[in-house]
Amino acid sequence: YGFWPDDTHLVLDVCEEIGTGTSISVFEPGWMKNVVAMARAGTLPRGSKLNIYFADYGWAGMAPPIPEALQLYMHMMEGLDLKWSVGLVGQNIMDTPLAQMALERGGSFRVGLEDWSTGPSNLEQFERAKEMINKVGRPIVSGVDAITYLDIPFPATRPN
């Protein structure tokens, strides 16, 4: 949950050694600047995915779940081929405009009890998410398809 130089080097070394991408949590724009710098320098591991988090005003650091905040991140990523999703800490991302915006702009969104622990079951959240995804005509990516979609290079995970 940070971008300390030694931590970053350790993560990059592990990703290269085992041949996988990394899941990067982005909690504020300064972290996105680091991701963008790594992507431009070609040091972001192949198969990596960004999880851009938002939170209401009771949480420090993260942007509120408003379209303008997502637009800022979209501007920062402009011209880069990055896989990304949006998430909302402690609430339902699908009750904000961000889930729909993400789908319309090539991203995805997170659902489940990890982000919204007081919400309905994971299955119920997934069912609602599936309806939103189907409405915009995007495919639901899981399992082997996710490995291909993210372009994860680890040979043991590659589909035959």
NORRA-V139905 format. One record per pair of residues at least 4 apart in sequence whose C-alpha atoms are under 6 Angstrom apart, sorted by the first residue. I is the first residue (numbers start at 0). J is the second residue. Records with the same first field share a line. If there is no record, write none. Layout:
I->J, J
This chain:
2->7
14->18, 19, 20
18->152, 153
19->151, 152, 153
20->44, 45, 46, 47
21->47
22->47, 48, 49
23->49, 50
24->49, 50
25->30, 50, 51
26->52, 61
27->61
37->42, 43
38->43
46->149, 150, 151
48->82, 83
49->83
50->83, 84, 85
51->85
52->85, 86, 87
53->61, 62, 63, 64, 87
54->61, 63, 87, 88
55->63
83->106
84->106, 107, 108
85->108
86->108, 109
87->92
88->114
89->114, 115
90->115
92->98
93->98
97->101
98->108
101->106, 107
102->106, 107
111->121
112->116
119->123
121->125
125->129
132->137
140->144, 145
141->145
144->148
145->149
146->150, 151
